[in-house]
Amino acid sequence: MEYLIISASLRSTSHSRAMAQRLTAAYAARQAPSALVDMRDYALPFCDGEQTREHPQVAALTERIAKARVVALAAPIYNYDVSAAAKNLIELTGSAWENKIVGFLCAAGGQSSYMSALGLANSLMLDFRAVIVPRFVYATGADFSDGKLVSPRVEARIEQLAETSMKLRYV
């Protein structure tokens, strides 16, 4: 799968998952081979730096990430940072992120957390030499109604993320 979209929210009514589904549709409209991974479908252990990487579901996700050219991470922002579930995923799957093109779709309660993904982006760049798509998608609660994305501005940014990620090449 060339384009892997990971919904890293564990919340049943996740706004970031709604954005991940929208990005999946954007890739499908461009006939780009993509897949959506919902972290709720995986019972991942907490990374202990030892044997957790051998866990069968960790191994399955590591393989999926390793095979993708582009990984889009859709994550909620909690306490001015990307969710612990998203960070745990990266800690568990580690080197699978090497030389990937990575995009972010973030959902938060308000505008104040706009830069929250930068710490994780820096880690991916420095630890794994990932190339970060410079067009983050950031949405707040005001961009959704009844769990559905209703903001034309955010939808346009998701389209731009799809376009940009398809054009980028890792060299």
N, C-alpha and C positions, 0 to 999 in steps of 0.2 A: 504494500500500500504506500503510495508516494506521499499522501497527505493524511496525517493522523491527527485527529482532534480529540483532546482529552478533556472531559468534563470532570474537574477535580472537586466538585462540591458534593457533599454527602447529604445535603438538605433536599427534602422531597420537592419543595417548591422553589428550586434554584433559578435565579435570574441568569447566572453565568451559564447554566446548562441550556437555557433558552437561546443564549447567544451562540453556544457551541452548535446547537441544532441549526441555527440560521447560517453559520459558516459552512456546515456540512451541505446544506442546500445550495449555497453559493458555489462550492466546488462541483456539486452534481450538475448545476446549470452550465458549467464550463466543461463538462465531461472529464473532469479530473478524478482519477482514482483516489477515493478517500474513505476513511472509516472513522466512526465515532466510538470512543471508549468512555463508558460511564463508570466512574470510580465506585458507585454504589454497587456495582456488580462484582466487585473484588473485595474480599476480606483480607486486606493487607496487614501484616504485623507492623509494629513500630520498628524502625530501623535500629538495630543494636550494634551495628558495625561488625557483626560476627556471622551468624548462620542465617539471618533473615533473608539474605539474598538468594538462598537456596530454596526458599518457599516456592511451591509450584505456581502460585498466582503471580509472585514477583518475577519468576522466570518467564512466564507467559507475557507479562507486560514488557519486560526487558527486551524480549525478542521482537515484539510489535514496534517498540520505539526504535530499536536498532535498524529495523528494515525500512522505516519511513525516511524520506528525504526532508520533509517539513513536519514539524510538530507544533500544533497550536494548543496552548494550554489555556483553558477557560476556568477561571478560579474566582471564588469570592474573596473579598478583602475583609479581614477581621482585625480589629485593633491596629489599623494602619499598616497591615502587612498581608501578603498572600497567605491563604489558609494553610494550616499545619498539614492537612491531608495532601496538598500539592507539594509542599516541601518534603514530606515523608516519601512521596512517590519518587522524587528526584534523588533523594538519598538512597533509596532502595535500588533504583535502576541505574544509578551512576553513569558508568562509561557508555551506556547505550545512547546518551545525549551527545557524545563526541561528534563534532563536525556536522551538527544538525543546524538547520534553519529553524528558528523558534519564534512563534508569534504569541501574543498575549491578548486575551479577552478577559477583562476584569469587571466585576460587579460589586459595587459598594453602596453604602447607605447615603453618602453625600460626596460632594466635590473635593473635600479636603484630602482624600487618599489617592489622588491622581498619580502620584509618583511612587506608590507602594510597590509596584512590581520591579523597580530598578535594582533593589538588592538581589533579588533572585536572578534578574537578567545579568547583573554583573557576575554572579557566581557561575552561571552557565557559560558566560564568555571566558572567564578566567580559568575555571576548572576543566571545562570540556571543549573549549574553542568553538562554541556555538556562535552562529551569526544571528543576531536578534533583528527581527523585522522592526524597523524604526516606527512603524505605525501601530501603536497599541490601540486597542478598543477599550474604552472605559465607559461604563454606564452607571447610573444611579437608580434608586428606586423610582424616581420620577419618569424614567424611560420605559416603565412597564405598567401594564394594567391587567389585573387578574392573571398574573403569571406570564403574560405574553409581552413580547417586545413590541412597543408601539411608537418608538422614536424613529422618524425617517433619518435623522442625523446619525444615530447609532447604526441603523441598517446600512447607510451609505459607507460608514467606516468599516463595517464588516466586509462589504463588497470590495473596498479598497485593500483590506488585509488579504483577501483571497487573491486579488490581482497582483499585489506586490509580492506575496509569498510564491506565486507561480513564476514570476520573473526572476527572482533571486537564484543564484547558483553559488554553491560553496566551491571555492577554488583552493 
